[in-house]
Amino acid sequence: MTAPVFVVDAVPGAGTFVLEGPEGRHAVSVKRLRAGEALVLTDGRGHWADCVVRDAEGKDRLTVEVTAAHEEPAEEPRITVVQA
């Protein structure tokens, strides 16, 4: 199974990051992520970071540790279609 993906304004390069707001609420309350679980943060513009949950706080706050940051090489624009 792949790690859940959450969209953020800017992908952190290293260290810890706090996922809050609607994405944080979804991670904590819907996905029920707990310490030690993997997830991916992306900005939707070719940057993403592999992360591990450090702590879930309340109903909408998740602290994660960035384990690796990535960036797609510049290419021609493309469209990705996702169906839920």
C-alpha atoms as one frame of an Amber mdcrd trajectory, in Angstrom:
protein
   0.000   0.000   0.000   1.280   3.502  -0.761   1.643   6.182   1.883  -1.178
   8.750   2.088  -0.487  12.048   0.314  -1.291  15.508   1.699  -1.086  18.835
  -0.143   0.798  21.740   1.471   1.666  25.262   0.273   5.426  24.630   0.414
   7.220  21.326   0.875   9.710  21.392   3.761  13.295  20.450   2.917  14.308
  18.824   6.212  13.492  18.647   9.904  10.027  18.650  11.417   6.829  20.027
   9.918   3.385  20.607  11.424   0.459  19.634   9.208  -2.587  21.683  10.275
  -5.896  22.919   8.913  -8.048  20.762   6.640  -5.146  18.493   5.626  -4.117
  17.999   9.259  -7.713  17.263  10.255  -8.011  14.681   7.485  -4.717  13.045
   8.521  -5.670  12.828  12.214  -9.447  12.345  12.196 -10.110  10.481   8.941
  -6.888   8.597   8.139  -6.118   8.212  11.879  -2.370   8.401  11.343  -0.249
   7.613  14.384   3.422   7.879  15.369   5.719   5.853  13.122   3.425   5.798
  10.074   4.640   7.074   6.687   3.069   9.845   4.595   3.972  12.110   1.691
   3.696  15.903   1.536   3.422  17.557  -1.886   2.842  21.033  -3.256   1.344
  19.711  -6.489   4.076  21.450  -8.506   6.668  18.673  -8.646   8.025  18.863
  -5.085   7.349  16.204  -2.477   8.764  14.882   0.782   8.654  11.447   2.371
   7.761  11.817   6.045   7.148   9.833   9.215   4.569  10.840  11.832   6.112
  11.947  15.134   2.947  12.939  16.988  -0.787  13.530  16.496  -2.267  16.353
  18.570  -5.949  17.027  19.043  -8.203  16.571  16.023  -6.306  18.541  13.388
  -2.568  18.750  14.067   0.098  16.286  12.995   3.847  16.701  13.573   5.988
  14.871  11.013   9.702  14.323  10.425  10.904  14.793   6.834  13.021  11.794
   5.842  13.704  12.766   2.202  12.755  15.690  -0.059  12.398  15.317  -3.834
  11.852  17.450  -6.914  10.869  16.356 -10.399  13.239  17.508 -13.132  11.900
  20.369 -15.214   9.956  19.055 -18.200   7.208  20.191 -20.442   3.969  20.891
 -18.559   1.732  17.893 -18.070  -1.724  17.243 -16.744  -2.444  14.580 -14.141
  -6.033  13.361 -13.890  -7.156  11.628 -10.717 -10.484   9.921 -10.226 -11.736
   9.113  -6.734
